Amino acid sequence: MPTSAPASSLPNSPLPSAPVTRIKLAEGLNEFPAELYQHADTLEHLDLSDNKLSNLPADFGRFIALKRLFLTNNQFEYIPEVLASCQSLTMVSFKGNKLTEFAENALPEGLEWLILTDNKLSKLPEDFGRYRKLKKLALSGNQLKVLPDSMANCRELGLARLSLNGFEAFPDWLFELPKLAWLALGANPATPVSNHSSIPTEDIANYQLDAELGTGASGTIYLAHHKDSTEPVALKKFKGWLTSDGCPKDELNNALNAGLHPNLIPIVANISGLELPAMVMQLIPTTFQSLGMPPSFATITRDTYKPELTLSRAQIISLARQVSSAMAHLHGEHICHGDLYSHNMLVNEASKLYLGDFGAATALESLPTHQADGFKKLEVRAFGYWLDEMLSRITPEADSDSPEADSNSPTAKSDSPAANSDSQEPKSNDVLITLREQCLMPSVSQRPDFSHISERLHLS
């Protein structure tokens, strides 16, 4: 059976003799290890992140089975064109390199997921539209000012991160891509954002950090309390000026500007006195859990779920009302969330929901009105995907009228190892089915807005 090679396999020890499909090496490598070629026919996942590589060998195309290649945090200044010969390759990451050049025909046309975050790219190749299967694109933290017109042909694109670049304007076609649902444009000259909220600013010296609660992509959250109070709060310290989604400063300002809503985590204070941004939030009880989990290599842009998660139609209606209400509120405040996913939603046994994580949020005030409106409709498609995923969790038991069904919650356990294997959707004329179809319409302009969606759900 194919196995995974340990991270210490090179250069200090020989590679395992059994065929492997997955290898990770972080050994300060300056050159590509030739020993890897003995697995050229079977290797599917190669992670050479955190080394000192700046090139790949001319015969790298020998890795005929390679699907995913991670070269994060290396020294590459250009994308090696030999990668175009790796016809099985669907995912590539050059995050955190020194890229200044992205030549035409540098990557295989079957590419589905491309990560170029935190580089020095000032332009993309004019033939970028050849990547017609691309679903996920991360370009935050570069020096881009324009997108090639051919990129309008990337009609499978579902998620794009363009934050923290030099864009002074965006092309109209970006807001017309039929499958684009998660877009981040913050920290560009075209999308400035300042803190105009009434939430107070407090010095960090006024807070005592009690314990670390968790670390995410953009920062660390601590259990804390104000020096004049015993009430516990959550204090988030950002850990850099760039994340895969965008800029922490913009994340903070958008979260502050979002204001109060029953389904948004309340912000208590903006924190000063630190080199990096920080904020204080209301502490959400531990009875709340994430509704979903982030996408996998297989799902790419779609969230994943625990097999035991089951939902009734009534629960989906309740959750959908809360999500659509929160999104209508954000859009009313001229903010697009950019990351409308179940893994950014916290729910409890009573189906109370909080939408969090403004890391991909974009302020809309400075965008042309038609582009801002189009951006909002892109997020409607994200809601359509989310609703589709919720409907896939319905089972006959969860949707029955029995007292047991009424006690089910979004975090409830099921005896079935795959609770959605017998998924039973509502009838085709059900409001949930109708809304899903409307939200997923290929024509962006024909989708409803969140105010309409919220109204429909509250009437059902």
TORKOL-4160 file (C-alpha; in steps of 0.2 Angstrom, whole numbers, padded with zeros to 4 digits, m for minus):
460
<pt num="1" X="0000" Y="0000" Z="0000"/>
<pt num="2" X="0007" Y="0017" Z="m0004"/>
<pt num="3" X="0013" Y="0027" Z="0011"/>
<pt num="4" X="0019" Y="0044" Z="0016"/>
<pt num="5" X="0037" Y="0048" Z="0019"/>
<pt num="6" X="0042" Y="0056" Z="0035"/>
<pt num="7" X="0049" Y="0074" Z="0035"/>
<pt num="8" X="0066" Y="0068" Z="0040"/>
<pt num="9" X="0068" Y="0057" Z="0025"/>
<pt num="10" X="0081" Y="0069" Z="0017"/>
<pt num="11" X="0095" Y="0073" Z="0016"/>
<pt num="12" X="0100" Y="0063" Z="0032"/>
<pt num="13" X="0092" Y="0046" Z="0028"/>
<pt num="14" X="0087" Y="0036" Z="0013"/>
<pt num="15" X="0069" Y="0037" Z="0007"/>
<pt num="16" X="0058" Y="0022" Z="0011"/>
<pt num="17" X="0059" Y="0008" Z="m0001"/>
<pt num="18" X="0040" Y="0006" Z="m0002"/>
<pt num="19" X="0031" Y="0017" Z="m0015"/>
<pt num="20" X="0025" Y="0033" Z="m0008"/>
<pt num="21" X="0011" Y="0045" Z="m0013"/>
<pt num="22" X="0015" Y="0059" Z="m0001"/>
<pt num="23" X="0032" Y="0067" Z="0004"/>
<pt num="24" X="0036" Y="0082" Z="0015"/>
<pt num="25" X="0054" Y="0088" Z="0017"/>
<pt num="26" X="0059" Y="0104" Z="0026"/>
<pt num="27" X="0078" Y="0102" Z="0028"/>
<pt num="28" X="0085" Y="0119" Z="0022"/>
<pt num="29" X="0087" Y="0111" Z="0005"/>
<pt num="30" X="0097" Y="0122" Z="m0008"/>
<pt num="31" X="0095" Y="0109" Z="m0022"/>
<pt num="32" X="0081" Y="0098" Z="m0027"/>
<pt num="33" X="0084" Y="0080" Z="m0020"/>
<pt num="34" X="0087" Y="0068" Z="m0034"/>
<pt num="35" X="0082" Y="0054" Z="m0023"/>
<pt num="36" X="0064" Y="0059" Z="m0025"/>
<pt num="37" X="0064" Y="0052" Z="m0043"/>
<pt num="38" X="0063" Y="0034" Z="m0037"/>
<pt num="39" X="0045" Y="0039" Z="m0033"/>
<pt num="40" X="0042" Y="0048" Z="m0049"/>
<pt num="41" X="0028" Y="0036" Z="m0055"/>
<pt num="42" X="0018" Y="0036" Z="m0038"/>
<pt num="43" X="0021" Y="0053" Z="m0030"/>
<pt num="44" X="0005" Y="0063" Z="m0029"/>
<pt num="45" X="0008" Y="0076" Z="m0015"/>
<pt num="46" X="0025" Y="0084" Z="m0013"/>
<pt num="47" X="0028" Y="0097" Z="0000"/>
<pt num="48" X="0045" Y="0106" Z="m0001"/>
<pt num="49" X="0040" Y="0121" Z="0009"/>
<pt num="50" X="0052" Y="0130" Z="0021"/>
<pt num="51" X="0068" Y="0126" Z="0011"/>
<pt num="52" X="0080" Y="0137" Z="0001"/>
<pt num="53" X="0075" Y="0131" Z="m0016"/>
<pt num="54" X="0076" Y="0143" Z="m0031"/>
<pt num="55" X="0073" Y="0132" Z="m0046"/>
<pt num="56" X="0067" Y="0115" Z="m0051"/>
<pt num="57" X="0077" Y="0102" Z="m0062"/>
<pt num="58" X="0073" Y="0102" Z="m0081"/>
<pt num="59" X="0066" Y="0084" Z="m0080"/>
<pt num="60" X="0054" Y="0088" Z="m0066"/>
<pt num="61" X="0040" Y="0082" Z="m0078"/>
<pt num="62" X="0045" Y="0064" Z="m0074"/>
<pt num="63" X="0033" Y="0066" Z="m0059"/>
<pt num="64" X="0019" Y="0060" Z="m0070"/>
<pt num="65" X="0007" Y="0057" Z="m0055"/>
<pt num="66" X="0010" Y="0073" Z="m0046"/>
<pt num="67" X="m0006" Y="0082" Z="m0041"/>
<pt num="68" X="m0001" Y="0094" Z="m0028"/>
<pt num="69" X="0016" Y="0104" Z="m0026"/>
<pt num="70" X="0020" Y="0115" Z="m0011"/>
<pt num="71" X="0035" Y="0126" Z="m0013"/>
<pt num="72" X="0029" Y="0139" Z="0001"/>
<pt num="73" X="0043" Y="0149" Z="0009"/>
<pt num="74" X="0057" Y="0146" Z="m0003"/>
<pt num="75" X="0068" Y="0158" Z="m0014"/>
<pt num="76" X="0059" Y="0156" Z="m0031"/>
<pt num="77" X="0060" Y="0172" Z="m0042"/>
<pt num="78" X="0050" Y="0165" Z="m0056"/>
<pt num="79" X="0038" Y="0150" Z="m0059"/>
<pt num="80" X="0048" Y="0136" Z="m0067"/>
<pt num="81" X="0041" Y="0133" Z="m0084"/>
<pt num="82" X="0045" Y="0114" Z="m0082"/>
<pt num="83" X="0029" Y="0113" Z="m0072"/>
<pt num="84" X="0019" Y="0115" Z="m0088"/>
<pt num="85" X="0024" Y="0097" Z="m0092"/>
<pt num="86" X="0017" Y="0090" Z="m0076"/>
<pt num="87" X="0000" Y="0086" Z="m0084"/>
<pt num="88" X="m0008" Y="0078" Z="m0068"/>
<pt num="89" X="m0004" Y="0094" Z="m0057"/>
<pt num="90" X="m0019" Y="0103" Z="m0051"/>
<pt num="91" X="m0013" Y="0112" Z="m0036"/>
<pt num="92" X="0003" Y="0123" Z="m0034"/>
<pt num="93" X="0009" Y="0135" Z="m0020"/>
<pt num="94" X="0023" Y="0147" Z="m0021"/>
<pt num="95" X="0017" Y="0157" Z="m0006"/>
<pt num="96" X="0030" Y="0167" Z="0003"/>
<pt num="97" X="0043" Y="0167" Z="m0011"/>
<pt num="98" X="0052" Y="0181" Z="m0021"/>
<pt num="99" X="0042" Y="0179" Z="m0037"/>
<pt num="100" X="0043" Y="0193" Z="m0050"/>
<pt num="101" X="0040" Y="0184" Z="m0065"/>
<pt num="102" X="0026" Y="0173" Z="m0071"/>
<pt num="103" X="0029" Y="0168" Z="m0089"/>
<pt num="104" X="0016" Y="0162" Z="m0102"/>
<pt num="105" X="0013" Y="0143" Z="m0103"/>
<pt num="106" X="0022" Y="0141" Z="m0086"/>
<pt num="107" X="0009" Y="0130" Z="m0078"/>
<pt num="108" X="m0002" Y="0115" Z="m0084"/>
<pt num="109" X="m0019" Y="0120" Z="m0091"/>
<pt num="110" X="m0028" Y="0108" Z="m0079"/>
<pt num="111" X="m0023" Y="0118" Z="m0064"/>
<pt num="112" X="m0037" Y="0120" Z="m0051"/>
<pt num="113" X="m0029" Y="0129" Z="m0036"/>
<pt num="114" X="m0015" Y="0142" Z="m0037"/>
<pt num="115" X="m0007" Y="0150" Z="m0022"/>
<pt num="116" X="0004" Y="0165" Z="m0025"/>
<pt num="117" X="0001" Y="0175" Z="m0009"/>
<pt num="118" X="0015" Y="0186" Z="m0003"/>
<pt num="119" X="0027" Y="0188" Z="m0018"/>
<pt num="120" X="0032" Y="0203" Z="m0029"/>
<pt num="121" X="0022" Y="0200" Z="m0045"/>
<pt num="122" X="0018" Y="0216" Z="m0054"/>
<pt num="123" X="0009" Y="0207" Z="m0068"/>
<pt num="124" X="0001" Y="0191" Z="m0073"/>
<pt num="125" X="0004" Y="0182" Z="m0090"/>
<pt num="126" X="m0008" Y="0188" Z="m0104"/>
<pt num="127" X="m0013" Y="0170" Z="m0107"/>
<pt num="128" X="m0019" Y="0168" Z="m0090"/>
<pt num="129" X="m0036" Y="0163" Z="m0097"/>
<pt num="130" X="m0029" Y="0147" Z="m0103"/>
<pt num="131" X="m0032" Y="0141" Z="m0085"/>
<pt num="132" X="m0050" Y="0137" Z="m0088"/>
<pt num="133" X="m0052" Y="0124" Z="m0074"/>
<pt num="134" X="m0045" Y="0136" Z="m0061"/>
<pt num="135" X="m0057" Y="0136" Z="m0046"/>
<pt num="136" X="m0046" Y="0144" Z="m0032"/>
<pt num="137" X="m0034" Y="0159" Z="m0034"/>
<pt num="138" X="m0024" Y="0167" Z="m0020"/>
<pt num="139" X="m0014" Y="0183" Z="m0025"/>
<pt num="140" X="m0015" Y="0194" Z="m0010"/>
<pt num="141" X="0001" Y="0203" Z="m0005"/>
<pt num="142" X="0009" Y="0206" Z="m0022"/>
<pt num="143" X="0011" Y="0222" Z="m0033"/>
<pt num="144" X="m0003" Y="0219" Z="m0046"/>
<pt num="145" X="m0012" Y="0234" Z="m0054"/>
<pt num="146" X="m0021" Y="0226" Z="m0068"/>
<pt num="147" X="m0028" Y="0209" Z="m0072"/>
<pt num="148" X="m0026" Y="0202" Z="m0090"/>
<pt num="149" X="m0042" Y="0202" Z="m0100"/>
<pt num="150" X="m0040" Y="0184" Z="m0104"/>
<pt num="151" X="m0044" Y="0180" Z="m0086"/>
<pt num="152" X="m0062" Y="0183" Z="m0090"/>
<pt num="153" X="m0061" Y="0165" Z="m0098"/>
<pt num="154" X="m0058" Y="0158" Z="m0080"/>
<pt num="155" X="m0077" Y="0154" Z="m0078"/>
<pt num="156" X="m0074" Y="0140" Z="m0066"/>
<pt num="157" X="m0066" Y="0152" Z="m0053"/>
<pt num="158" X="m0075" Y="0151" Z="m0037"/>
<pt num="159" X="m0063" Y="0160" Z="m0025"/>
<pt num="160" X="m0051" Y="0174" Z="m0028"/>
<pt num="161" X="m0040" Y="0184" Z="m0016"/>
<pt num="162" X="m0033" Y="0200" Z="m0023"/>
<pt num="163" X="m0031" Y="0210" Z="m0007"/>
<pt num="164" X="m0016" Y="0220" Z="m0003"/>
<pt num="165" X="m0010" Y="0224" Z="m0021"/>
<pt num="166" X="m0010" Y="0240" Z="m0031"/>
<pt num="167" X="m0027" Y="0240" Z="m0040"/>
<pt num="168" X="m0034" Y="0257" Z="m0043"/>
<pt num="169" X="m0049" Y="0249" Z="m0052"/>
<pt num="170" X="m0056" Y="0232" Z="m0056"/>
<pt num="171" X="m0063" Y="0226" Z="m0073"/>
<pt num="172" X="m0081" Y="0224" Z="m0074"/>
<pt num="173" X="m0080" Y="0206" Z="m0080"/>
<pt num="174" X="m0073" Y="0201" Z="m0062"/>
<pt num="175" X="m0090" Y="0204" Z="m0055"/>
<pt num="176" X="m0099" Y="0194" Z="m0069"/>
<pt num="177" X="m0089" Y="0178" Z="m0067"/>
<pt num="178" X="m0103" Y="0165" Z="m0066"/>
<pt num="179" X="m0096" Y="0154" Z="m0052"/>
<pt num="180" X="m0086" Y="0167" Z="m0042"/>
<pt num="181" X="m0093" Y="0167" Z="m0024"/>
<pt num="182" X="m0079" Y="0171" Z="m0012"/>
<pt num="183" X="m0069" Y="0187" Z="m0017"/>
<pt num="184" X="m0057" Y="0198" Z="m0007"/>
<pt num="185" X="m0052" Y="0215" Z="m0014"/>
<pt num="186" X="m0047" Y="0224" Z="0002"/>
<pt num="187" X="m0031" Y="0235" Z="0005"/>
<pt num="188" X="m0030" Y="0241" Z="m0012"/>
<pt num="189" X="m0031" Y="0259" Z="m0018"/>
<pt num="190" X="m0048" Y="0256" Z="m0025"/>
<pt num="191" X="m0055" Y="0249" Z="m0009"/>
<pt num="192" X="m0049" Y="0260" Z="0006"/>
<pt num="193" X="m0057" Y="0258" Z="0023"/>
<pt num="194" X="m0055" Y="0268" Z="0039"/>
<pt num="195" X="m0062" Y="0265" Z="0056"/>
<pt num="196" X="m0078" Y="0276" Z="0057"/>
<pt num="197" X="m0086" Y="0266" Z="0071"/>
<pt num="198" X="m0091" Y="0273" Z="0088"/>
<pt num="199" X="m0083" Y="0258" Z="0097"/>
<pt num="200" X="m0070" Y="0264" Z="0109"/>
<pt num="201" X="m0051" Y="0262" Z="0108"/>
<pt num="202" X="m0043" Y="0255" Z="0124"/>
<pt num="203" X="m0024" Y="0254" Z="0128"/>
<pt num="204" X="m0018" Y="0236" Z="0129"/>
<pt num="205" X="m0012" Y="0240" Z="0147"/>
<pt num="206" X="m0030" Y="0240" Z="0152"/>
<pt num="207" X="m0032" Y="0221" Z="0149"/>
<pt num="208" X="m0025" Y="0206" Z="0157"/>
<pt num="209" X="m0022" Y="0191" Z="0146"/>
<pt num="210" X="m0027" Y="0175" Z="0156"/>
<pt num="211" X="m0025" Y="0161" Z="0143"/>
<pt num="212" X="m0023" Y="0157" Z="0125"/>
<pt num="213" X="m0039" Y="0151" Z="0117"/>
<pt num="214" X="m0033" Y="0147" Z="0099"/>
<pt num="215" X="m0023" Y="0153" Z="0084"/>
<pt num="216" X="m0029" Y="0156" Z="0067"/>
<pt num="217" X="m0022" Y="0162" Z="0050"/>
<pt num="218" X="m0023" Y="0180" Z="0055"/>
<pt num="219" X="m0020" Y="0180" Z="0074"/>
<pt num="220" X="m0021" Y="0173" Z="0091"/>
<pt num="221" X="m0036" Y="0174" Z="0103"/>
<pt num="222" X="m0034" Y="0176" Z="0121"/>
<pt num="223" X="m0046" Y="0174" Z="0136"/>
<pt num="224" X="m0044" Y="0191" Z="0144"/>
<pt num="225" X="m0052" Y="0203" Z="0156"/>
<pt num="226" X="m0052" Y="0222" Z="0158"/>
<pt num="227" X="m0043" Y="0228" Z="0174"/>
<pt num="228" X="m0059" Y="0236" Z="0181"/>
<pt num="229" X="m0070" Y="0221" Z="0177"/>
<pt num="230" X="m0070" Y="0202" Z="0181"/>
<pt num="231" X="m0081" Y="0199" Z="0165"/>
<pt num="232" X="m0071" Y="0188" Z="0153"/>
<pt num="233" X="m0069" Y="0194" Z="0135"/>
<pt num="234" X="m0059" Y="0187" Z="0120"/>
<pt num="235" X="m0044" Y="0198" Z="0114"/>
<pt num="236" X="m0037" Y="0195" Z="0097"/>
<pt num="237" X="m0019" Y="0200" Z="0093"/>
<pt num="238" X="m0015" Y="0200" Z="0074"/>
<pt num="239" X="0001" Y="0192" Z="0070"/>
<pt num="240" X="0007" Y="0200" Z="0054"/>
<pt num="241" X="0002" Y="0213" Z="0041"/>
<pt num="242" X="m0003" Y="0200" Z="0028"/>
<pt num="243" X="m0014" Y="0184" Z="0028"/>
<pt num="244" X="m0019" Y="0173" Z="0014"/>
<pt num="245" X="m0036" Y="0182" Z="0014"/>
<pt num="246" X="m0029" Y="0200" Z="0015"/>
<pt num="247" X="m0023" Y="0213" Z="0027"/>
<pt num="248" X="m0027" Y="0212" Z="0046"/>
<pt num="249" X="m0029" Y="0231" Z="0047"/>
<pt num="250" X="m0043" Y="0231" Z="0035"/>
<pt num="251" X="m0050" Y="0216" Z="0044"/>
<pt num="252" X="m0050" Y="0226" Z="0060"/>
<pt num="253" X="m0058" Y="0241" Z="0052"/>
<pt num="254" X="m0071" Y="0231" Z="0043"/>
<pt num="255" X="m0076" Y="0222" Z="0059"/>
<pt num="256" X="m0077" Y="0238" Z="0068"/>
<pt num="257" X="m0087" Y="0247" Z="0055"/>
<pt num="258" X="m0099" Y="0232" Z="0053"/>
<pt num="259" X="m0108" Y="0238" Z="0069"/>
<pt num="260" X="m0121" Y="0228" Z="0080"/>
<pt num="261" X="m0131" Y="0214" Z="0074"/>
<pt num="262" X="m0138" Y="0199" Z="0083"/>
<pt num="263" X="m0129" Y="0187" Z="0072"/>
<pt num="264" X="m0112" Y="0196" Z="0072"/>
<pt num="265" X="m0099" Y="0193" Z="0086"/>
<pt num="266" X="m0100" Y="0210" Z="0096"/>
<pt num="267" X="m0084" Y="0220" Z="0096"/>
<pt num="268" X="m0080" Y="0228" Z="0113"/>
<pt num="269" X="m0065" Y="0238" Z="0109"/>
<pt num="270" X="m0051" Y="0243" Z="0097"/>
<pt num="271" X="m0034" Y="0240" Z="0105"/>
<pt num="272" X="m0020" Y="0252" Z="0104"/>
<pt num="273" X="m0002" Y="0251" Z="0112"/>
<pt num="274" X="0004" Y="0237" Z="0101"/>
<pt num="275" X="0014" Y="0236" Z="0085"/>
<pt num="276" X="0001" Y="0226" Z="0076"/>
<pt num="277" X="m0018" Y="0228" Z="0077"/>
<pt num="278" X="m0029" Y="0220" Z="0091"/>
<pt num="279" X="m0047" Y="0220" Z="0096"/>
<pt num="280" X="m0058" Y="0214" Z="0110"/>
<pt num="281" X="m0074" Y="0204" Z="0107"/>
<pt num="282" X="m0088" Y="0197" Z="0117"/>
<pt num="283" X="m0083" Y="0180" Z="0123"/>
<pt num="284" X="m0094" Y="0167" Z="0115"/>
<pt num="285" X="m0099" Y="0152" Z="0126"/>
<pt num="286" X="m0090" Y="0135" Z="0123"/>
<pt num="287" X="m0107" Y="0128" Z="0119"/>
<pt num="288" X="m0105" Y="0136" Z="0102"/>
<pt num="289" X="m0096" Y="0126" Z="0089"/>
<pt num="290" X="m0091" Y="0128" Z="0071"/>
<pt num="291" X="m0105" Y="0123" Z="0059"/>
<pt num="292" X="m0093" Y="0116" Z="0046"/>
<pt num="293" X="m0075" Y="0113" Z="0042"/>
<pt num="294" X="m0064" Y="0121" Z="0029"/>
<pt num="295" X="m0063" Y="0114" Z="0011"/>
<pt num="296" X="m0051" Y="0099" Z="0008"/>
<pt num="297" X="m0040" Y="0096" Z="m0006"/>
<pt num="298" X="m0054" Y="0086" Z="m0014"/>
<pt num="299" X="m0068" Y="0099" Z="m0012"/>
<pt num="300" X="m0056" Y="0114" Z="m0015"/>
<pt num="301" X="m0069" Y="0128" Z="m0013"/>
<pt num="302" X="m0083" Y="0119" Z="m0004"/>
<pt num="303" X="m0084" Y="0116" Z="0015"/>
<pt num="304" X="m0083" Y="0099" Z="0023"/>
<pt num="305" X="m0094" Y="0092" Z="0037"/>
<pt num="306" X="m0094" Y="0079" Z="0051"/>
<pt num="307" X="m0103" Y="0064" Z="0045"/>
<pt num="308" X="m0114" Y="0065" Z="0060"/>
<pt num="309" X="m0121" Y="0082" Z="0056"/>
<pt num="310" X="m0140" Y="0081" Z="0052"/>
<pt num="311" X="m0153" Y="0095" Z="0051"/>
<pt num="312" X="m0171" Y="0097" Z="0050"/>
<pt num="313" X="m0180" Y="0109" Z="0038"/>
<pt num="314" X="m0185" Y="0120" Z="0052"/>
<pt num="315" X="m0167" Y="0121" Z="0058"/>
<pt num="316" X="m0161" Y="0126" Z="0041"/>
<pt num="317" X="m0174" Y="0139" Z="0039"/>
<pt num="318" X="m0169" Y="0146" Z="0056"/>
<pt num="319" X="m0150" Y="0146" Z="0051"/>
<pt num="320" X="m0154" Y="0153" Z="0034"/>
<pt num="321" X="m0164" Y="0167" Z="0042"/>
<pt num="322" X="m0149" Y="0172" Z="0053"/>
<pt num="323" X="m0136" Y="0171" Z="0039"/>
<pt num="324" X="m0146" Y="0181" Z="0027"/>
<pt num="325" X="m0151" Y="0194" Z="0040"/>
<pt num="326" X="m0132" Y="0196" Z="0045"/>
<pt num="327" X="m0127" Y="0198" Z="0026"/>
<pt num="328" X="m0141" Y="0210" Z="0022"/>
<pt num="329" X="m0134" Y="0221" Z="0037"/>
<pt num="330" X="m0116" Y="0220" Z="0031"/>
<pt num="331" X="m0121" Y="0225" Z="0013"/>
<pt num="332" X="m0131" Y="0239" Z="0020"/>
<pt num="333" X="m0115" Y="0245" Z="0029"/>
<pt num="334" X="m0106" Y="0244" Z="0012"/>
<pt num="335" X="m0096" Y="0229" Z="0017"/>
<pt num="336" X="m0094" Y="0212" Z="0008"/>
<pt num="337" X="m0089" Y="0198" Z="0019"/>
<pt num="338" X="m0079" Y="0188" Z="0006"/>
<pt num="339" X="m0079" Y="0172" Z="0016"/>
<pt num="340" X="m0097" Y="0166" Z="0019"/>
<pt num="341" X="m0093" Y="0148" Z="0024"/>
<pt num="342" X="m0100" Y="0136" Z="0037"/>
<pt num="343" X="m0083" Y="0136" Z="0045"/>
<pt num="344" X="m0085" Y="0154" Z="0049"/>
<pt num="345" X="m0101" Y="0151" Z="0058"/>
<pt num="346" X="m0103" Y="0147" Z="0076"/>
<pt num="347" X="m0120" Y="0138" Z="0082"/>
<pt num="348" X="m0127" Y="0131" Z="0098"/>
<pt num="349" X="m0139" Y="0118" Z="0102"/>
<pt num="350" X="m0154" Y="0130" Z="0100"/>
<pt num="351" X="m0148" Y="0135" Z="0082"/>
<pt num="352" X="m0142" Y="0152" Z="0087"/>
<pt num="353" X="m0129" Y="0157" Z="0075"/>
<pt num="354" X="m0114" Y="0169" Z="0074"/>
<pt num="355" X="m0105" Y="0174" Z="0058"/>
<pt num="356" X="m0087" Y="0178" Z="0061"/>
<pt num="357" X="m0070" Y="0181" Z="0052"/>
<pt num="358" X="m0068" Y="0197" Z="0043"/>
<pt num="359" X="m0051" Y="0193" Z="0036"/>
<pt num="360" X="m0058" Y="0193" Z="0018"/>
<pt num="361" X="m0070" Y="0208" Z="0020"/>
<pt num="362" X="m0070" Y="0222" Z="0007"/>
<pt num="363" X="m0076" Y="0240" Z="0010"/>
<pt num="364" X="m0087" Y="0245" Z="m0005"/>
<pt num="365" X="m0089" Y="0264" Z="m0003"/>
<pt num="366" X="m0076" Y="0268" Z="m0016"/>
<pt num="367" X="m0081" Y="0255" Z="m0029"/>
<pt num="368" X="m0092" Y="0260" Z="m0044"/>
<pt num="369" X="m0110" Y="0257" Z="m0039"/>
<pt num="370" X="m0113" Y="0243" Z="m0052"/>
<pt num="371" X="m0097" Y="0234" Z="m0047"/>
<pt num="372" X="m0102" Y="0235" Z="m0028"/>
<pt num="373" X="m0119" Y="0228" Z="m0033"/>
<pt num="374" X="m0111" Y="0214" Z="m0043"/>
<pt num="375" X="m0100" Y="0210" Z="m0028"/>
<pt num="376" X="m0115" Y="0208" Z="m0017"/>
<pt num="377" X="m0123" Y="0196" Z="m0029"/>
<pt num="378" X="m0107" Y="0186" Z="m0029"/>
<pt num="379" X="m0110" Y="0183" Z="m0011"/>
<pt num="380" X="m0127" Y="0178" Z="m0014"/>
<pt num="381" X="m0120" Y="0163" Z="m0024"/>
<pt num="382" X="m0109" Y="0159" Z="m0009"/>
<pt num="383" X="m0126" Y="0158" Z="0001"/>
<pt num="384" X="m0133" Y="0147" Z="m0012"/>
<pt num="385" X="m0118" Y="0135" Z="m0010"/>
<pt num="386" X="m0121" Y="0136" Z="0009"/>
<pt num="387" X="m0139" Y="0132" Z="0007"/>
<pt num="388" X="m0135" Y="0118" Z="m0004"/>
<pt num="389" X="m0124" Y="0110" Z="0009"/>
<pt num="390" X="m0137" Y="0113" Z="0022"/>
<pt num="391" X="m0150" Y="0104" Z="0012"/>
<pt num="392" X="m0138" Y="0089" Z="0009"/>
<pt num="393" X="m0138" Y="0087" Z="0028"/>
<pt num="394" X="m0157" Y="0083" Z="0029"/>
<pt num="395" X="m0162" Y="0065" Z="0033"/>
<pt num="396" X="m0179" Y="0057" Z="0035"/>
<pt num="397" X="m0176" Y="0056" Z="0054"/>
<pt num="398" X="m0170" Y="0074" Z="0055"/>
<pt num="399" X="m0185" Y="0081" Z="0045"/>
<pt num="400" X="m0198" Y="0070" Z="0054"/>
<pt num="401" X="m0212" Y="0078" Z="0065"/>
<pt num="402" X="m0207" Y="0067" Z="0080"/>
<pt num="403" X="m0202" Y="0074" Z="0097"/>
<pt num="404" X="m0185" Y="0067" Z="0094"/>
<pt num="405" X="m0183" Y="0077" Z="0078"/>
<pt num="406" X="m0187" Y="0093" Z="0087"/>
<pt num="407" X="m0173" Y="0090" Z="0099"/>
<pt num="408" X="m0160" Y="0089" Z="0085"/>
<pt num="409" X="m0147" Y="0103" Z="0084"/>
<pt num="410" X="m0134" Y="0108" Z="0071"/>
<pt num="411" X="m0121" Y="0100" Z="0083"/>
<pt num="412" X="m0131" Y="0084" Z="0087"/>
<pt num="413" X="m0123" Y="0067" Z="0085"/>
<pt num="414" X="m0131" Y="0053" Z="0074"/>
<pt num="415" X="m0129" Y="0035" Z="0076"/>
<pt num="416" X="m0126" Y="0034" Z="0057"/>
<pt num="417" X="m0107" Y="0036" Z="0052"/>
<pt num="418" X="m0113" Y="0045" Z="0037"/>
<pt num="419" X="m0129" Y="0055" Z="0042"/>
<pt num="420" X="m0132" Y="0063" Z="0025"/>
<pt num="421" X="m0131" Y="0047" Z="0015"/>
<pt num="422" X="m0150" Y="0046" Z="0014"/>
<pt num="423" X="m0152" Y="0065" Z="0012"/>
<pt num="424" X="m0170" Y="0069" Z="0008"/>
<pt num="425" X="m0173" Y="0086" Z="0001"/>
<pt num="426" X="m0189" Y="0096" Z="0003"/>
<pt num="427" X="m0201" Y="0096" Z="m0012"/>
<pt num="428" X="m0196" Y="0106" Z="m0027"/>
<pt num="429" X="m0208" Y="0120" Z="m0024"/>
<pt num="430" X="m0201" Y="0123" Z="m0006"/>
<pt num="431" X="m0194" Y="0140" Z="m0003"/>
<pt num="432" X="m0177" Y="0133" Z="0001"/>
<pt num="433" X="m0175" Y="0124" Z="m0015"/>
<pt num="434" X="m0182" Y="0139" Z="m0025"/>
<pt num="435" X="m0169" Y="0151" Z="m0016"/>
<pt num="436" X="m0155" Y="0139" Z="m0019"/>
<pt num="437" X="m0159" Y="0139" Z="m0037"/>
<pt num="438" X="m0161" Y="0158" Z="m0038"/>
<pt num="439" X="m0145" Y="0161" Z="m0028"/>
<pt num="440" X="m0135" Y="0149" Z="m0040"/>
<pt num="441" X="m0140" Y="0157" Z="m0056"/>
<pt num="442" X="m0126" Y="0159" Z="m0068"/>
<pt num="443" X="m0131" Y="0176" Z="m0072"/>
<pt num="444" X="m0126" Y="0187" Z="m0058"/>
<pt num="445" X="m0139" Y="0201" Z="m0061"/>
<pt num="446" X="m0153" Y="0189" Z="m0060"/>
<pt num="447" X="m0149" Y="0183" Z="m0042"/>
<pt num="448" X="m0159" Y="0190" Z="m0028"/>
<pt num="449" X="m0151" Y="0202" Z="m0015"/>
<pt num="450" X="m0150" Y="0197" Z="0004"/>
<pt num="451" X="m0164" Y="0209" Z="0009"/>
<pt num="452" X="m0176" Y="0199" Z="m0003"/>
<pt num="453" X="m0169" Y="0182" Z="0003"/>
<pt num="454" X="m0171" Y="0187" Z="0021"/>
<pt num="455" X="m0189" Y="0193" Z="0018"/>
<pt num="456" X="m0193" Y="0177" Z="0009"/>
<pt num="457" X="m0187" Y="0166" Z="0023"/>
<pt num="458" X="m0196" Y="0176" Z="0036"/>
<pt num="459" X="m0212" Y="0174" Z="0027"/>
<pt num="460" X="m0210" Y="0155" Z="0025"/>
